Amino acid sequence: MVLDFLLPSPPKSWSGDKTSAFHAKITTPTKASIQPVGRHFLAHARRHIHSRTFSEDEKVLEEAEAAAKAAGNGEQDDADLGDEPEDPSMLRRDPKEWKDQDQYAVLGLSHLRYKATEDQIRRAHRRKVLKHHPDKKAAHGGLHDDGFFKCIQKAFETLMDPVKRRQWDSVDPGISDAIPNPKSKMDFYKHYGPVFEREARFSTIQPVPVLGDANSPRDQVEGFYDFWYKFDSWRTFEWMDKEDGEGHDSRDDKRYFEKKNKSERAKLKKEDNTRLREIVDQALSLDPRIKLFKEEEKKNRGSKRREKEEAEKRAAEEKAKAAAEAEAARVAAEEADKNAREDQKKNKELLKRAVRKEKKNLKALIKDNNYFLPAGHTPTPEEVEKQLELLDALLDGAKGLDQLEAVRQTLEDGVKNKNIAEVFKAEVAKRSA
């Protein structure tokens, strides 16, 4: 795109061959009075009047702006905060005594207390700041009194710090630690349910089992009391620490007060554990479900005893029967063992007889066949004795009846084949090796 336009004419003093030119003279300086104005001066004046630093002033402005913004969103957003009336004595409280004030009441959260969320605490703080800010009071013609405003700030700081809030919740006077009266006529569940809900806030283990109702199963009821008898509480009593009123800063004084406060906290913790145990014991003794469980156990006790006696009788009968069977088995085993030994003895005797018979047959065989010498040869006494010695060696070398039978069969075959001398000699060499 091209734009056509004309540039203005240069002044007459301008020359194209010069890099600079003098066009006019500087006017004579004059004095003028200047007054500070604008938002920066107003911020400086505000800090000076209220003796604030930059960070303190910015914090106050942010809180006032946030409170105004919250107020502009309508009352419906803060409906859960309620509208608690402010006690005149609370409004006149000395901010130096902030530790003794009701931190929740100062922010208008008495009806919520430990149940208040961080968001609710922030919104309640903004609402109180918007209402009790010293600048707003001064703008409406009131005195520049920031006492209750400081109480609000202290309450907000306490409840937004998790550690400090736990310390405060541990000793919150707005919640009773009273033990219910066991003699009063009451609905057990409606009376003790809120008590255990109140104490459950101190449990290190969450969620905490609820008391339940008359329809709760036995395992749930027993689990509930088991949990509370092993209850682990985070409740602490640092908020009750007594500081040194005289303001001594020496190390010995600090140690003395630390030791004293620690001892007092331990005492309060022990008393609180005793109080909680008394509540659990009392609830257990009054719980109608526990009474019902005991009655059922009593009814079932007789039948269980009878079942036990019958079981013991059956066990005795079975034991006697097993003993009789074991005795019969023992007698039978002994009889079988005796018979086996006798049979073994008989077999052994038969084997010995058979061995003797085979040896006798072999001796008869050698005598009947010329002592296993060549046919037609008349053996001398020395040869007979030698052949009988060889036969004894052969019989000693043959182990058992089977081998003796095998030797006899071999020798008989040799007799039939008319080569008994060679067979006998070979058999002696074989069995004697």
Residue pairs with C-beta under 8 A, 6 or more apart in sequence:
11 21
11 23
13 21
13 22
13 23
14 21
15 21
43 57
46 52
46 57
47 53
47 54
47 57
50 57
50 135
52 60
60 133
60 135
63 126
63 129
63 133
64 129
64 130
64 133
64 135
64 136
66 126
67 126
67 127
67 129
67 130
67 133
68 130
70 77
70 78
70 123
70 126
70 127
70 130
71 126
71 127
71 130
77 123
78 123
78 124
78 127
80 120
81 108
81 109
81 120
81 123
81 124
81 127
82 108
82 111
83 108
84 105
84 108
84 109
84 110
84 111
86 108
87 105
90 101
90 102
90 105
90 106
90 148
90 151
91 148
92 147
92 148
93 101
93 147
93 148
93 151
94 147
95 147
95 148
95 150
95 151
95 154
98 150
98 151
98 154
98 155
99 239
101 151
101 154
101 155
102 110
102 173
102 174
103 154
103 155
103 158
103 159
103 168
104 110
104 112
104 113
104 116
104 155
104 159
104 172
104 174
105 174
106 128
106 151
106 152
106 154
106 155
107 121
107 124
107 125
107 128
107 152
107 155
107 156
107 159
108 124
108 127
108 128
109 116
109 120
109 121
109 124
110 174
112 120
113 169
113 172
113 174
113 175
114 169
114 172
114 175
114 201
116 124
116 159
118 160
121 156
121 159
121 160
122 160
125 152
125 155
125 156
128 152
129 149
129 152
130 136
132 148
132 149
132 152
133 149
134 144
134 145
134 146
134 149
137 143
137 144
137 145
138 144
157 164
158 164
158 165
158 168
159 165
159 168
166 234
166 236
167 236
167 237
167 238
167 239
168 239
169 201
170 202
170 235
170 236
170 237
170 239
171 237
171 239
171 240
175 198
176 198
177 272
177 275
179 275
179 278
179 279
179 282
180 186
180 191
180 192
180 195
180 279
180 282
182 282
182 285
182 286
188 283
188 286
188 287
188 288
189 211
189 212
189 213
189 214
192 211
192 283
192 286
193 210
193 211
195 279
195 283
196 208
196 210
196 211
196 228
196 279
196 283
197 210
199 231
199 276
199 279
200 208
202 233
202 234
202 235
203 231
203 232
203 233
203 234
204 232
204 233
204 234
205 227
205 232
208 227
209 220
209 223
209 224
209 227
210 224
211 224
211 283
212 220
212 221
212 224
214 288
214 289
216 224
216 289
218 289
218 293
221 287
221 289
221 290
221 293
225 280
225 283
225 284
228 276
228 280
229 277
229 280
231 276
231 280
233 272
233 273
233 276
235 269
235 272
236 265
236 269
237 264
237 265
237 268
237 269
238 261
238 265
240 264
240 265
240 268
241 257
241 261
241 264
241 265
242 257
242 260
242 261
242 264
243 257
244 253
244 254
244 257
284 290
351 401
354 401
355 400
355 401
355 404
358 401
358 404
358 405
358 408
359 395
359 404
361 408
362 391
362 394
362 395
362 404
362 407
362 408
362 411
363 388
363 391
365 408
365 411
365 412
365 415
366 372
366 387
366 388
366 391
366 424
369 415
369 420
370 377
370 379
371 379
371 383
371 384
371 387
371 388
372 387
372 411
372 414
372 420
372 421
372 424
373 379
373 383
373 387
373 421
374 421
375 418
379 387
390 424
390 428
393 428
393 431
393 432
394 407
394 424
394 427
394 428
394 431
394 432
395 404
395 407
397 430
397 431
397 432
398 404
398 406
398 407
398 431
403 431
407 427
407 431
410 423
410 427
411 420
411 423
411 424
411 427
413 423
414 420
414 422
414 423
414 424
417 423
